[in-house]
Amino acid sequence: MTSPLNVPASQERWSPRLWGTLLVLCAAMFLDALDVSMVGVALPSIATDLDLSTSSLQWIVSGYILGYGGLLLLGGRAADLLGRRRVFLIALAVFALASLLGGLVDSGPLLIASRFIKGLSAAFTAPAGLSIITTTFKEGPQRNRALAIYTTCAATGFSMGLVLSGLLTEVSWRLTMLLPAPIALIALIAGIKLIPRSSREDSGKGYDLPGAITGTASMLLLVFTVVQAPEVGWASARTLLSFLAVAVLLTVFVTIERRSSHPLIRLGVLRSGSQIRANVGAAFFFGSYVGFQFLVTQYMQSLLGWSALQTALAFLPAGALVALSSTKIGSVVDRFGTPRLIATGFTLLVISYALFLQIDLTPSYAVVILPSMLLLGAACALVFPSLNIQATNGVEDHEQGMVSGLLNTSIQVGGAIFLAVVTAVITAGGAEGGSPQEVLDSFRPGLVVVTAIALAGLLITLTGLRTRPAQHTVLVAKSEPSGSGATVGEEPERVTVGD
């Protein structure tokens, strides 16, 4: 069932309520991104105030990633089955309470618990919010415009989080934890009034409880294993056994999904080449960016002696470029299609990272750092909206939460995996405590790996250019609402949609 606010593709002007609904959803995505970026700068102050070890401090970041990345598949399907509005608003309320708790606690374990709860709530707000947009705005120019604004808010939140954390941490790290609470509360009140009600999907024979358990367990264990691997060792028995357990759980999950009449993830969706490229591209794009940001932050603060605020301001041009382009990207997608824009964005990303390889102990901001940041911002502006549009095009309304959960899972798992790889490469250099030049030399292999990840993503996305620029054919298994009696083995249908 589509939203009562569903907008015809030909309608140019949006009503105030429609704008309000979009802004509420954008606020939630802004908070998710803001929260991820703000905590990094505050970690040293948190460690001092709460007397935390390095391993405990890591879990303030990893706890959020674990809850977010591990439960996105469940969050996406829950939005389809239980009602997108209901899931979004409940999760947003939990996010606000967890933010308040995080700013008031006086112990490390409680802070880590609050971070996990925030990640868990974001795992429900992100796919629910995205699926509300895709079921409210019809596929085409209007949805492209809405998704461009939505994804821009995420990029802007990430960039602003760096700057705000630098400012707020100067007063107290607790302010970085508390800031999202009032914003989430305001968005919740507005959402109750503005977001249209959506019907629950008829569950027919029931929910896919075994699939939910095995799918969630596999994602939680995968993220946990990847996050811990650099510390305990990639070749350690613990890491290898954990990866083996992940493989077993995923095998069981796929078997359950193939046989379930109401699967958590309908595997037929992954027969679409555009879906696969969108999800793989999201993992490589975000994974390379997270690794790059980690390296650059260490480089600027540890080697150059820049303050947290100076480092945040260095990233600001990228975020500003994304924000300024938000209203134009939708029309650019309409004209050129998602495959071309994704490939172009990845090309800019590779150039940005390669240019940054020129850094030394006395870098020129105008010659090396600023051009890299501008190219990075242009890449984000092109790629993130295009990935969201490509992943949700040609999909029935009752499965929008599912594909949204898949896309966000790809982003988070890709970020966790590639950050762990980059961290392992740096650690292998063994230059910690060495001279500044030795530390810089240990960073270079990490930058090469980041560039290689982006290049691999570019090569994958280039395969999408074989389709026509104006339209392409998406191959999906027949998408029937739950309870219709459709089976996984049905002949797939081809749907021609805009790029």
Secondary structure, 3 states (H helix, E strand, C coil): CCCCCCECCCCCCCCHHHHHHHHHHHHHHHHHHHHHHHHHHHHHHHHHHHCCCHHHHHHHHHHHHHHHHHHHHHHHHHHHHHCHHHHHHHHHHHHHHHHHHHHHCCCHHHHHHHHHHHHHHHHHHHHHHHHHHHHHECCCHHHHHHHHHHHHHHHHHHHHHHHHHHHHHCCCHHHHHHCHHHHHHHHHHHHHHHCCCCCCCCCCCCCCHHHHHHHHHHHHHHHHHHHHHHHHCCCCHHHHHHHHHHHHHHHHHHHHHHHCCCCCCCHHHHHCHHHHHHHHHHHHHHHHHHHHHHHHHHHHHHHCCCCHHHHHHHHHHHHHHHHHCHHHHHHHHHHHCHHHHHHHHHHHHHHHHHHHCCCCCCCCHHHHHHHHHHHHHHHHHHHHHHHHHHHHCCCCHHHHHHHHHHHHHHHHHHHHHHHHHHHHHHHHHCCCCCCHHHHHHHHHHHHHHHHHHHHHHHHHHHHHHHCCCCEEEEEECCCCCCCCCCCCCCCCEEEEEEC
